[in-house]
């Protein structure tokens, strides 16, 4: 049987593709991702890197629930739940609940899952899930907090504090 290799993890090649979720529920790809490279998940532990590489290659709308991934990957549900939580902490995955109004007037809560090959900070994900597509700072440009900028400006405007001049003490032998 042929095998596929994702970041060092050998998986049996399936005759059937990865299961898709119900429309509107599956994997969603976040914008502003760097192009795919062989080292995208090198900063992660091996298990998380292998799972991230697998999820990254899945199509939009694929079912990335723990139960479905456990059927497809050589890990149990507990290990997958831990790995997905670690991917979320690392900034590659964001899961959020949305309140939907059904056509019959009822309401329900659903869980959305977004995946990004490029790790993002919590502020970026928060803006993205609100509907704002945050702009990434230019690569190589240092980012400074507002507090840092204000303190630097204050330091340029105020005279430097000087220590008081030392006075000579009288010698006890005089």
VMD Tcl script that builds the backbone (N, CA, C; Angstrom):
set m [mol new atoms 522]
animate dup $m
set s [atomselect $m all]
$s set {name element resname resid chain x y z} {
  {N N UNK 1 A 0.831 -1.167 0.000}
  {CA C UNK 1 A 0.000 0.000 0.000}
  {C C UNK 1 A 0.881 1.238 0.000}
  {N N UNK 2 A 0.552 2.220 -0.806}
  {CA C UNK 2 A 1.337 3.461 -0.876}
  {C C UNK 2 A 1.152 4.259 0.400}
  {N N UNK 3 A 2.171 5.036 0.734}
  {CA C UNK 3 A 2.089 5.856 1.929}
  {C C UNK 3 A 2.369 7.302 1.584}
  {N N UNK 4 A 1.732 8.211 2.312}
  {CA C UNK 4 A 1.988 9.639 2.175}
  {C C UNK 4 A 2.812 10.056 3.382}
  {N N UNK 5 A 3.696 11.015 3.210}
  {CA C UNK 5 A 4.549 11.454 4.298}
  {C C UNK 5 A 4.357 12.946 4.521}
  {N N UNK 6 A 3.852 13.340 5.701}
  {CA C UNK 6 A 3.669 14.732 6.070}
  {C C UNK 6 A 4.558 15.019 7.263}
  {N N UNK 7 A 5.644 15.747 7.056}
  {CA C UNK 7 A 6.562 16.151 8.133}
  {C C UNK 7 A 7.030 14.955 8.952}
  {N N UNK 8 A 7.422 13.894 8.306}
  {CA C UNK 8 A 7.983 12.748 9.001}
  {C C UNK 8 A 6.961 11.744 9.483}
  {N N UNK 9 A 5.678 11.990 9.310}
  {CA C UNK 9 A 4.636 11.081 9.757}
  {C C UNK 9 A 4.152 10.286 8.546}
  {N N UNK 10 A 4.279 8.980 8.588}
  {CA C UNK 10 A 3.826 8.158 7.477}
  {C C UNK 10 A 2.372 7.781 7.682}
  {N N UNK 11 A 1.579 8.011 6.657}
  {CA C UNK 11 A 0.156 7.699 6.703}
  {C C UNK 11 A -0.184 6.805 5.529}
  {N N UNK 12 A -1.067 5.853 5.730}
  {CA C UNK 12 A -1.487 5.050 4.587}
  {C C UNK 12 A -2.266 5.913 3.601}
  {N N UNK 13 A -2.009 5.724 2.318}
  {CA C UNK 13 A -2.744 6.466 1.299}
  {C C UNK 13 A -4.155 5.891 1.227}
  {N N UNK 14 A -5.133 6.731 1.395}
  {CA C UNK 14 A -6.529 6.295 1.386}
  {C C UNK 14 A -7.095 6.358 -0.022}
  {N N UNK 15 A -7.978 5.437 -0.317}
  {CA C UNK 15 A -8.666 5.471 -1.595}
  {C C UNK 15 A -9.717 6.572 -1.576}
  {N N UNK 16 A -10.222 6.896 -0.387}
  {CA C UNK 16 A -11.220 7.955 -0.271}
  {C C UNK 16 A -10.566 9.209 0.286}
  {N N UNK 17 A -11.010 10.364 -0.153}
  {CA C UNK 17 A -10.432 11.604 0.371}
  {C C UNK 17 A -10.890 11.863 1.803}
  {N N UNK 18 A -10.246 12.819 2.440}
  {CA C UNK 18 A -10.604 13.199 3.805}
  {C C UNK 18 A -12.068 13.644 3.833}
  {N N UNK 19 A -12.815 13.254 4.862}
  {CA C UNK 19 A -14.237 13.629 4.924}
  {C C UNK 19 A -14.435 15.138 4.983}
  {N N UNK 20 A -15.485 15.585 4.324}
  {CA C UNK 20 A -15.842 16.999 4.355}
  {C C UNK 20 A -16.911 17.210 5.431}
  {N N UNK 21 A -16.912 18.389 6.008}
  {CA C UNK 21 A -17.903 18.736 7.020}
  {C C UNK 21 A -19.187 19.180 6.325}
  {N N UNK 22 A -20.244 19.326 7.108}
  {CA C UNK 22 A -21.469 19.891 6.563}
  {C C UNK 22 A -21.161 21.305 6.086}
  {N N UNK 23 A -21.836 21.774 5.066}
  {CA C UNK 23 A -21.542 23.111 4.544}
  {C C UNK 23 A -21.562 24.171 5.654}
  {N N UNK 24 A -20.504 24.974 5.683}
  {CA C UNK 24 A -20.397 26.044 6.670}
  {C C UNK 24 A -19.677 25.676 7.952}
  {N N UNK 25 A -19.318 24.391 8.133}
  {CA C UNK 25 A -18.734 23.962 9.403}
  {C C UNK 25 A -17.267 23.560 9.326}
  {N N UNK 26 A -16.746 23.272 8.185}
  {CA C UNK 26 A -15.412 22.699 8.086}
  {C C UNK 26 A -14.287 23.702 8.239}
  {N N UNK 27 A -13.106 23.251 7.887}
  {CA C UNK 27 A -11.896 24.073 7.965}
  {C C UNK 27 A -12.074 25.309 7.105}
  {N N UNK 28 A -11.672 26.431 7.682}
  {CA C UNK 28 A -11.636 27.686 6.939}
  {C C UNK 28 A -10.195 28.168 6.959}
  {N N UNK 29 A -9.733 28.602 5.829}
  {CA C UNK 29 A -8.355 29.066 5.733}
  {C C UNK 29 A -8.319 30.557 5.997}
  {N N UNK 30 A -7.429 30.965 6.895}
  {CA C UNK 30 A -7.268 32.380 7.211}
  {C C UNK 30 A -6.437 33.063 6.121}
  {N N UNK 31 A -6.647 34.357 5.922}
  {CA C UNK 31 A -5.865 35.082 4.911}
  {C C UNK 31 A -4.462 35.413 5.409}
  {N N UNK 32 A -3.704 36.078 4.570}
  {CA C UNK 32 A -2.358 36.577 4.898}
  {C C UNK 32 A -1.401 35.468 5.317}
  {N N UNK 33 A -1.367 34.396 4.545}
  {CA C UNK 33 A -0.441 33.311 4.840}
  {C C UNK 33 A 0.786 33.405 3.940}
  {N N UNK 34 A 1.903 32.998 4.490}
  {CA C UNK 34 A 3.122 32.920 3.691}
  {C C UNK 34 A 3.010 31.715 2.752}
  {N N UNK 35 A 3.741 31.708 1.656}
  {CA C UNK 35 A 3.723 30.540 0.767}
  {C C UNK 35 A 4.195 29.287 1.508}
  {N N UNK 36 A 3.704 28.146 1.070}
  {CA C UNK 36 A 4.035 26.866 1.708}
  {C C UNK 36 A 5.510 26.531 1.503}
  {N N UNK 37 A 6.167 26.120 2.600}
  {CA C UNK 37 A 7.561 25.663 2.534}
  {C C UNK 37 A 7.678 24.369 3.335}
  {N N UNK 38 A 8.813 23.735 3.235}
  {CA C UNK 38 A 9.043 22.490 3.972}
  {C C UNK 38 A 9.244 22.740 5.464}
  {N N UNK 39 A 9.498 23.980 5.857}
  {CA C UNK 39 A 9.804 24.286 7.257}
  {C C UNK 39 A 8.709 25.091 7.944}
  {N N UNK 40 A 7.480 25.037 7.436}
  {CA C UNK 40 A 6.391 25.842 7.992}
  {C C UNK 40 A 6.138 25.582 9.473}
  {N N UNK 41 A 6.251 24.350 9.892}
  {CA C UNK 41 A 5.900 23.986 11.268}
  {C C UNK 41 A 7.099 23.446 12.037}
  {N N UNK 42 A 8.293 23.825 11.633}
  {CA C UNK 42 A 9.519 23.332 12.269}
  {C C UNK 42 A 9.644 23.787 13.721}
  {N N UNK 43 A 8.985 24.881 14.094}
  {CA C UNK 43 A 9.063 25.395 15.459}
  {C C UNK 43 A 8.163 24.629 16.430}
  {N N UNK 44 A 7.349 23.721 15.906}
  {CA C UNK 44 A 6.418 22.952 16.738}
  {C C UNK 44 A 7.011 21.593 17.104}
  {N N UNK 45 A 6.528 20.991 18.200}
  {CA C UNK 45 A 6.924 19.609 18.498}
  {C C UNK 45 A 6.503 18.684 17.357}
  {N N UNK 46 A 7.147 17.529 17.208}
  {CA C UNK 46 A 6.882 16.653 16.050}
  {C C UNK 46 A 5.412 16.285 15.837}
  {N N UNK 47 A 4.696 15.918 16.897}
  {CA C UNK 47 A 3.286 15.521 16.717}
  {C C UNK 47 A 2.460 16.693 16.200}
  {N N UNK 48 A 2.619 17.866 16.810}
  {CA C UNK 48 A 1.863 19.042 16.394}
  {C C UNK 48 A 2.237 19.455 14.971}
  {N N UNK 49 A 3.526 19.344 14.643}
  {CA C UNK 49 A 3.976 19.695 13.295}
  {C C UNK 49 A 3.348 18.764 12.256}
  {N N UNK 50 A 3.289 17.476 12.559}
  {CA C UNK 50 A 2.708 16.512 11.619}
  {C C UNK 50 A 1.211 16.770 11.432}
  {N N UNK 51 A 0.509 17.041 12.510}
  {CA C UNK 51 A -0.938 17.305 12.429}
  {C C UNK 51 A -1.185 18.619 11.692}
  {N N UNK 52 A -0.376 19.637 11.986}
  {CA C UNK 52 A -0.533 20.928 11.312}
  {C C UNK 52 A -0.282 20.785 9.814}
  {N N UNK 53 A 0.738 20.022 9.431}
  {CA C UNK 53 A 1.029 19.820 8.013}
  {C C UNK 53 A -0.125 19.084 7.328}
  {N N UNK 54 A -0.714 18.122 8.020}
  {CA C UNK 54 A -1.850 17.383 7.464}
  {C C UNK 54 A -3.052 18.311 7.270}
  {N N UNK 55 A -3.387 19.077 8.318}
  {CA C UNK 55 A -4.543 19.976 8.256}
  {C C UNK 55 A -4.309 21.061 7.210}
  {N N UNK 56 A -3.083 21.548 7.098}
  {CA C UNK 56 A -2.762 22.599 6.133}
  {C C UNK 56 A -3.058 22.150 4.708}
  {N N UNK 57 A -2.859 20.880 4.415}
  {CA C UNK 57 A -3.051 20.381 3.055}
  {C C UNK 57 A -4.497 19.966 2.768}
  {N N UNK 58 A -5.342 19.998 3.779}
  {CA C UNK 58 A -6.746 19.654 3.553}
  {C C UNK 58 A -7.454 20.786 2.823}
  {N N UNK 59 A -8.461 20.454 2.031}
  {CA C UNK 59 A -9.183 21.505 1.309}
  {C C UNK 59 A -10.105 22.300 2.245}
  {N N UNK 60 A -10.509 23.454 1.770}
  {CA C UNK 60 A -11.477 24.283 2.486}
  {C C UNK 60 A -12.748 23.462 2.717}
  {N N UNK 61 A -13.268 23.497 3.929}
  {CA C UNK 61 A -14.493 22.763 4.245}
  {C C UNK 61 A -14.273 21.353 4.756}
  {N N UNK 62 A -13.017 20.913 4.855}
  {CA C UNK 62 A -12.733 19.566 5.362}
  {C C UNK 62 A -13.096 19.492 6.846}
  {N N UNK 63 A -13.530 18.330 7.278}
  {CA C UNK 63 A -13.888 18.111 8.679}
  {C C UNK 63 A -12.610 17.945 9.495}
  {N N UNK 64 A -12.339 18.895 10.387}
  {CA C UNK 64 A -11.138 18.805 11.219}
  {C C UNK 64 A -11.517 18.620 12.685}
  {N N UNK 65 A -12.620 17.931 12.909}
  {CA C UNK 65 A -13.008 17.617 14.280}
  {C C UNK 65 A -12.073 16.532 14.823}
  {N N UNK 66 A -11.985 16.452 16.135}
  {CA C UNK 66 A -11.109 15.475 16.775}
  {C C UNK 66 A -11.495 14.052 16.368}
  {N N UNK 67 A -12.773 13.759 16.340}
  {CA C UNK 67 A -13.211 12.398 16.002}
  {C C UNK 67 A -12.837 12.026 14.568}
  {N N UNK 68 A -13.022 12.945 13.644}
  {CA C UNK 68 A -12.685 12.647 12.250}
  {C C UNK 68 A -11.177 12.519 12.075}
  {N N UNK 69 A -10.415 13.424 12.674}
  {CA C UNK 69 A -8.950 13.332 12.567}
  {C C UNK 69 A -8.434 12.041 13.198}
  {N N UNK 70 A -9.058 11.575 14.282}
  {CA C UNK 70 A -8.637 10.325 14.930}
  {C C UNK 70 A -8.849 9.126 14.010}
  {N N UNK 71 A -9.857 9.193 13.144}
  {CA C UNK 71 A -10.087 8.111 12.191}
  {C C UNK 71 A -9.064 8.137 11.057}
  {N N UNK 72 A -8.523 9.312 10.757}
  {CA C UNK 72 A -7.620 9.475 9.627}
  {C C UNK 72 A -6.139 9.422 10.005}
  {N N UNK 73 A -5.808 9.819 11.226}
  {CA C UNK 73 A -4.410 9.926 11.658}
  {C C UNK 73 A -4.091 8.864 12.707}
  {N N UNK 74 A -2.812 8.555 12.899}
  {CA C UNK 74 A -2.424 7.517 13.863}
  {C C UNK 74 A -2.349 8.030 15.314}
  {N N UNK 75 A -3.269 8.908 15.699}
  {CA C UNK 75 A -3.309 9.433 17.061}
  {C C UNK 75 A -4.712 9.258 17.613}
  {N N UNK 76 A -4.806 9.132 18.918}
  {CA C UNK 76 A -6.106 9.023 19.572}
  {C C UNK 76 A -6.740 10.388 19.756}
  {N N UNK 77 A -7.985 10.378 20.213}
  {CA C UNK 77 A -8.728 11.615 20.378}
  {C C UNK 77 A -8.101 12.535 21.428}
  {N N UNK 78 A -7.628 11.977 22.526}
  {CA C UNK 78 A -7.009 12.807 23.573}
  {C C UNK 78 A -5.741 13.480 23.058}
  {N N UNK 79 A -4.917 12.731 22.345}
  {CA C UNK 79 A -3.680 13.293 21.793}
  {C C UNK 79 A -4.000 14.371 20.755}
  {N N UNK 80 A -5.023 14.139 19.949}
  {CA C UNK 80 A -5.405 15.131 18.948}
  {C C UNK 80 A -5.976 16.387 19.596}
  {N N UNK 81 A -6.788 16.223 20.626}
  {CA C UNK 81 A -7.345 17.391 21.323}
  {C C UNK 81 A -6.204 18.229 21.900}
  {N N UNK 82 A -5.222 17.578 22.534}
  {CA C UNK 82 A -4.069 18.285 23.091}
  {C C UNK 82 A -3.288 18.983 21.986}
  {N N UNK 83 A -3.049 18.289 20.883}
  {CA C UNK 83 A -2.287 18.870 19.772}
  {C C UNK 83 A -3.023 20.066 19.164}
  {N N UNK 84 A -4.333 19.963 18.988}
  {CA C UNK 84 A -5.092 21.091 18.435}
  {C C UNK 84 A -5.077 22.278 19.394}
  {N N UNK 85 A -5.150 22.002 20.695}
  {CA C UNK 85 A -5.044 23.093 21.673}
  {C C UNK 85 A -3.665 23.752 21.595}
  {N N UNK 86 A -2.620 22.940 21.413}
  {CA C UNK 86 A -1.266 23.491 21.268}
  {C C UNK 86 A -1.130 24.295 19.980}
  {N N UNK 87 A -1.759 23.840 18.909}
  {CA C UNK 87 A -1.744 24.603 17.656}
  {C C UNK 87 A -2.475 25.929 17.819}
  {N N UNK 88 A -3.517 25.927 18.623}
  {CA C UNK 88 A -4.228 27.176 18.878}
  {C C UNK 88 A -3.345 28.133 19.682}
  {N N UNK 89 A -2.671 27.620 20.710}
  {CA C UNK 89 A -1.766 28.464 21.501}
  {C C UNK 89 A -0.604 28.987 20.663}
  {N N UNK 90 A -0.151 28.188 19.693}
  {CA C UNK 90 A 0.964 28.599 18.830}
  {C C UNK 90 A 0.524 29.610 17.770}
  {N N UNK 91 A -0.786 29.815 17.597}
  {CA C UNK 91 A -1.276 30.823 16.664}
  {C C UNK 91 A -1.645 30.313 15.283}
  {N N UNK 92 A -1.694 28.986 15.102}
  {CA C UNK 92 A -2.034 28.426 13.788}
  {C C UNK 92 A -3.513 28.087 13.648}
  {N N UNK 93 A -4.209 27.933 14.733}
  {CA C UNK 93 A -5.599 27.487 14.707}
  {C C UNK 93 A -6.422 28.403 15.597}
  {N N UNK 94 A -7.612 28.708 15.155}
  {CA C UNK 94 A -8.536 29.465 16.002}
  {C C UNK 94 A -9.896 28.820 15.887}
  {N N UNK 95 A -10.462 28.513 17.029}
  {CA C UNK 95 A -11.808 27.955 17.077}
  {C C UNK 95 A -12.673 28.933 17.840}
  {N N UNK 96 A -13.841 29.198 17.307}
  {CA C UNK 96 A -14.726 30.149 17.965}
  {C C UNK 96 A -16.171 29.756 17.770}
  {N N UNK 97 A -16.991 30.151 18.715}
  {CA C UNK 97 A -18.414 29.850 18.630}
  {C C UNK 97 A -19.159 31.048 18.076}
  {N N UNK 98 A -20.121 30.766 17.203}
  {CA C UNK 98 A -20.955 31.808 16.610}
  {C C UNK 98 A -22.405 31.497 16.886}
  {N N UNK 99 A -23.160 32.533 17.100}
  {CA C UNK 99 A -24.591 32.419 17.347}
  {C C UNK 99 A -25.301 32.664 16.026}
  {N N UNK 100 A -26.019 31.664 15.540}
  {CA C UNK 100 A -26.728 31.783 14.272}
  {C C UNK 100 A -28.227 31.782 14.496}
  {N N UNK 101 A -28.915 32.544 13.674}
  {CA C UNK 101 A -30.371 32.527 13.692}
  {C C UNK 101 A -30.820 31.633 12.549}
  {N N UNK 102 A -31.576 30.613 12.880}
  {CA C UNK 102 A -32.050 29.660 11.871}
  {C C UNK 102 A -33.220 30.271 11.098}
  {N N UNK 103 A -33.521 29.695 9.943}
  {CA C UNK 103 A -34.609 30.209 9.103}
  {C C UNK 103 A -35.975 30.041 9.773}
  {N N UNK 104 A -36.086 29.093 10.706}
  {CA C UNK 104 A -37.368 28.895 11.387}
  {C C UNK 104 A -37.525 29.829 12.597}
  {N N UNK 105 A -36.603 30.765 12.759}
  {CA C UNK 105 A -36.692 31.719 13.859}
  {C C UNK 105 A -35.929 31.292 15.096}
  {N N UNK 106 A -35.509 30.037 15.167}
  {CA C UNK 106 A -34.737 29.558 16.312}
  {C C UNK 106 A -33.285 30.003 16.217}
  {N N UNK 107 A -32.562 29.779 17.277}
  {CA C UNK 107 A -31.147 30.124 17.273}
  {C C UNK 107 A -30.332 28.901 17.666}
  {N N UNK 108 A -29.078 28.909 17.279}
  {CA C UNK 108 A -28.185 27.822 17.660}
  {C C UNK 108 A -26.751 28.338 17.656}
  {N N UNK 109 A -25.932 27.643 18.399}
  {CA C UNK 109 A -24.508 27.961 18.473}
  {C C UNK 109 A -23.752 26.956 17.633}
  {N N UNK 110 A -22.785 27.441 16.853}
  {CA C UNK 110 A -21.934 26.550 16.072}
  {C C UNK 110 A -20.482 26.909 16.346}
  {N N UNK 111 A -19.598 25.961 16.113}
  {CA C UNK 111 A -18.157 26.196 16.284}
  {C C UNK 111 A -17.516 26.333 14.921}
  {N N UNK 112 A -16.769 27.406 14.736}
  {CA C UNK 112 A -16.027 27.630 13.504}
  {C C UNK 112 A -14.554 27.335 13.761}
  {N N UNK 113 A -13.855 26.844 12.755}
  {CA C UNK 113 A -12.418 26.549 12.885}
  {C C UNK 113 A -11.687 27.201 11.720}
  {N N UNK 114 A -10.708 28.049 12.055}
  {CA C UNK 114 A -9.867 28.687 11.054}
  {C C UNK 114 A -8.453 28.180 11.234}
  {N N UNK 115 A -7.762 27.950 10.123}
  {CA C UNK 115 A -6.396 27.455 10.184}
  {C C UNK 115 A -5.498 28.365 9.358}
  {N N UNK 116 A -4.289 28.585 9.857}
  {CA C UNK 116 A -3.316 29.395 9.145}
  {C C UNK 116 A -1.944 28.748 9.237}
  {N N UNK 117 A -1.295 28.607 8.112}
  {CA C UNK 117 A 0.072 28.099 8.081}
  {C C UNK 117 A 1.003 29.089 8.780}
  {N N UNK 118 A 0.673 30.367 8.693}
  {CA C UNK 118 A 1.443 31.425 9.339}
  {C C UNK 118 A 0.856 31.672 10.723}
  {N N UNK 119 A 1.669 31.569 11.751}
  {CA C UNK 119 A 1.190 31.799 13.112}
  {C C UNK 119 A 0.852 33.275 13.297}
  {N N UNK 120 A -0.254 33.541 13.979}
  {CA C UNK 120 A -0.692 34.909 14.252}
  {C C UNK 120 A -0.890 35.092 15.749}
  {N N UNK 121 A -0.747 36.322 16.202}
  {CA C UNK 121 A -0.965 36.669 17.606}
  {C C UNK 121 A -2.466 36.696 17.907}
  {N N UNK 122 A -2.806 36.652 19.192}
  {CA C UNK 122 A -4.209 36.675 19.610}
  {C C UNK 122 A -4.937 37.924 19.130}
  {N N UNK 123 A -4.254 39.083 19.120}
  {CA C UNK 123 A -4.887 40.320 18.656}
  {C C UNK 123 A -5.301 40.209 17.191}
  {N N UNK 124 A -4.439 39.589 16.378}
  {CA C UNK 124 A -4.759 39.410 14.968}
  {C C UNK 124 A -5.987 38.525 14.823}
  {N N UNK 125 A -6.006 37.400 15.546}
  {CA C UNK 125 A -7.141 36.480 15.459}
  {C C UNK 125 A -8.419 37.145 15.950}
  {N N UNK 126 A -8.334 37.931 17.025}
  {CA C UNK 126 A -9.529 38.603 17.551}
  {C C UNK 126 A -10.097 39.563 16.509}
  {N N UNK 127 A -9.234 40.340 15.865}
  {CA C UNK 127 A -9.698 41.262 14.825}
  {C C UNK 127 A -10.272 40.484 13.640}
  {N N UNK 128 A -9.611 39.411 13.265}
  {CA C UNK 128 A -10.074 38.608 12.131}
  {C C UNK 128 A -11.449 38.003 12.393}
  {N N UNK 129 A -11.662 37.437 13.576}
  {CA C UNK 129 A -12.949 36.809 13.871}
  {C C UNK 129 A -14.068 37.835 14.038}
  {N N UNK 130 A -13.709 39.116 14.288}
  {CA C UNK 130 A -14.714 40.187 14.314}
  {C C UNK 130 A -15.097 40.615 12.905}
  {N N UNK 131 A -14.325 40.194 11.920}
  {CA C UNK 131 A -14.617 40.566 10.548}
  {C C UNK 131 A -13.617 41.532 9.965}
  {N N UNK 132 A -12.677 42.006 10.774}
  {CA C UNK 132 A -11.625 42.881 10.275}
  {C C UNK 132 A -10.478 42.010 9.801}
  {N N UNK 133 A -9.966 42.294 8.628}
  {CA C UNK 133 A -8.789 41.560 8.162}
  {C C UNK 133 A -7.593 42.430 8.506}
  {N N UNK 134 A -6.902 42.093 9.607}
  {CA C UNK 134 A -5.782 42.933 10.022}
  {C C UNK 134 A -4.646 42.897 9.023}
  {N N UNK 135 A -3.953 43.990 8.947}
  {CA C UNK 135 A -2.787 44.077 8.072}
  {C C UNK 135 A -1.566 43.678 8.872}
  {N N UNK 136 A -0.768 42.812 8.280}
  {CA C UNK 136 A 0.469 42.388 8.929}
  {C C UNK 136 A 1.478 43.527 8.829}
  {N N UNK 137 A 2.284 43.755 9.880}
  {CA C UNK 137 A 3.326 44.769 9.765}
  {C C UNK 137 A 4.350 44.326 8.730}
  {N N UNK 138 A 5.001 45.275 8.043}
  {CA C UNK 138 A 5.995 44.883 7.051}
  {C C UNK 138 A 7.092 44.037 7.690}
  {N N UNK 139 A 7.537 43.017 6.976}
  {CA C UNK 139 A 8.578 42.141 7.502}
  {C C UNK 139 A 9.863 42.935 7.710}
  {N N UNK 140 A 10.492 42.728 8.840}
  {CA C UNK 140 A 11.749 43.385 9.136}
  {C C UNK 140 A 11.579 44.726 9.831}
  {N N UNK 141 A 10.397 45.327 9.772}
  {CA C UNK 141 A 10.194 46.611 10.442}
  {C C UNK 141 A 9.932 46.356 11.923}
  {N N UNK 142 A 10.667 47.017 12.802}
  {CA C UNK 142 A 10.437 46.793 14.223}
  {C C UNK 142 A 9.080 47.368 14.635}
  {N N UNK 143 A 8.406 46.668 15.498}
  {CA C UNK 143 A 7.136 47.163 16.012}
  {C C UNK 143 A 7.346 47.578 17.457}
  {N N UNK 144 A 6.859 48.755 17.766}
  {CA C UNK 144 A 6.999 49.280 19.120}
  {C C UNK 144 A 5.626 49.593 19.656}
  {N N UNK 145 A 5.463 49.405 20.941}
  {CA C UNK 145 A 4.181 49.702 21.558}
  {C C UNK 145 A 4.018 51.215 21.676}
  {N N UNK 146 A 2.789 51.642 21.862}
  {CA C UNK 146 A 2.492 53.067 22.038}
  {C C UNK 146 A 3.236 53.595 23.256}
  {N N UNK 147 A 3.284 52.817 24.325}
  {CA C UNK 147 A 3.979 53.240 25.542}
  {C C UNK 147 A 5.466 53.467 25.271}
  {N N UNK 148 A 6.072 52.567 24.505}
  {CA C UNK 148 A 7.494 52.712 24.176}
  {C C UNK 148 A 7.732 53.999 23.395}
  {N N UNK 149 A 6.892 54.292 22.417}
  {CA C UNK 149 A 7.044 55.492 21.600}
  {C C UNK 149 A 6.896 56.743 22.457}
  {N N UNK 150 A 5.890 56.769 23.354}
  {CA C UNK 150 A 5.681 57.936 24.218}
  {C C UNK 150 A 6.842 58.145 25.178}
  {N N UNK 151 A 7.340 57.063 25.760}
  {CA C UNK 151 A 8.475 57.200 26.673}
  {C C UNK 151 A 9.726 57.682 25.934}
  {N N UNK 152 A 9.939 57.214 24.744}
  {CA C UNK 152 A 11.095 57.661 23.972}
  {C C UNK 152 A 10.977 59.145 23.643}
  {N N UNK 153 A 9.771 59.610 23.261}
  {CA C UNK 153 A 9.567 61.025 22.965}
  {C C UNK 153 A 9.762 61.872 24.215}
  {N N UNK 154 A 9.255 61.408 25.341}
  {CA C UNK 154 A 9.419 62.119 26.602}
  {C C UNK 154 A 10.889 62.230 26.970}
  {N N UNK 155 A 11.638 61.177 26.771}
  {CA C UNK 155 A 13.063 61.190 27.072}
  {C C UNK 155 A 13.836 62.173 26.206}
  {N N UNK 156 A 13.381 62.390 24.970}
  {CA C UNK 156 A 14.054 63.352 24.092}
  {C C UNK 156 A 13.738 64.793 24.477}
  {N N UNK 157 A 12.555 65.037 25.053}
  {CA C UNK 157 A 12.132 66.398 25.364}
  {C C UNK 157 A 12.590 66.883 26.735}
  {N N UNK 158 A 12.674 66.002 27.687}
  {CA C UNK 158 A 13.048 66.414 29.037}
  {C C UNK 158 A 14.559 66.408 29.188}
  {N N UNK 159 A 15.084 67.390 29.925}
  {CA C UNK 159 A 16.528 67.343 30.154}
  {C C UNK 159 A 16.884 66.122 30.981}
  {N N UNK 160 A 18.037 65.629 30.722}
  {CA C UNK 160 A 18.468 64.451 31.468}
  {C C UNK 160 A 18.668 64.827 32.921}
  {N N UNK 161 A 18.273 63.965 33.778}
  {CA C UNK 161 A 18.467 64.248 35.206}
  {C C UNK 161 A 19.938 64.042 35.526}
  {N N UNK 162 A 20.431 64.954 36.293}
  {CA C UNK 162 A 21.844 64.879 36.666}
  {C C UNK 162 A 21.923 64.602 38.153}
  {N N UNK 163 A 22.919 63.875 38.528}
  {CA C UNK 163 A 23.097 63.654 39.960}
  {C C UNK 163 A 23.678 64.934 40.550}
  {N N UNK 164 A 23.320 65.238 41.784}
  {CA C UNK 164 A 23.822 66.480 42.390}
  {C C UNK 164 A 25.339 66.435 42.486}
  {N N UNK 165 A 25.978 67.615 42.383}
  {CA C UNK 165 A 27.439 67.621 42.470}
  {C C UNK 165 A 27.904 67.153 43.828}
  {N N UNK 166 A 29.011 66.468 43.812}
  {CA C UNK 166 A 29.554 65.955 45.080}
  {C C UNK 166 A 30.263 67.086 45.797}
  {N N UNK 167 A 29.995 67.204 47.063}
  {CA C UNK 167 A 30.692 68.216 47.875}
  {C C UNK 167 A 31.803 67.527 48.610}
  {N N UNK 168 A 32.873 68.253 48.753}
  {CA C UNK 168 A 34.011 67.684 49.450}
  {C C UNK 168 A 33.725 67.678 50.928}
  {N N UNK 169 A 33.959 66.539 51.553}
  {CA C UNK 169 A 33.794 66.441 52.992}
  {C C UNK 169 A 35.070 66.885 53.665}
  {N N UNK 170 A 34.910 67.549 54.755}
  {CA C UNK 170 A 36.142 67.919 55.464}
  {C C UNK 170 A 36.824 66.666 56.004}
  {N N UNK 171 A 38.100 66.682 55.917}
  {CA C UNK 171 A 38.888 65.563 56.375}
  {C C UNK 171 A 38.897 65.586 57.913}
  {N N UNK 172 A 38.742 64.392 58.526}
  {CA C UNK 172 A 38.736 64.378 59.976}
  {C C UNK 172 A 40.104 64.763 60.553}
  {N N UNK 173 A 41.144 64.789 59.772}
  {CA C UNK 173 A 42.496 65.101 60.275}
  {C C UNK 173 A 42.847 66.570 60.103}
  {N N UNK 174 A 41.920 67.407 59.615}
  {CA C UNK 174 A 42.287 68.778 59.417}
  {C C UNK 174 A 42.073 69.643 60.624}
}
mol reanalyze $m
mol bondsrecalc $m
mol representation Tube
mol addrep $m
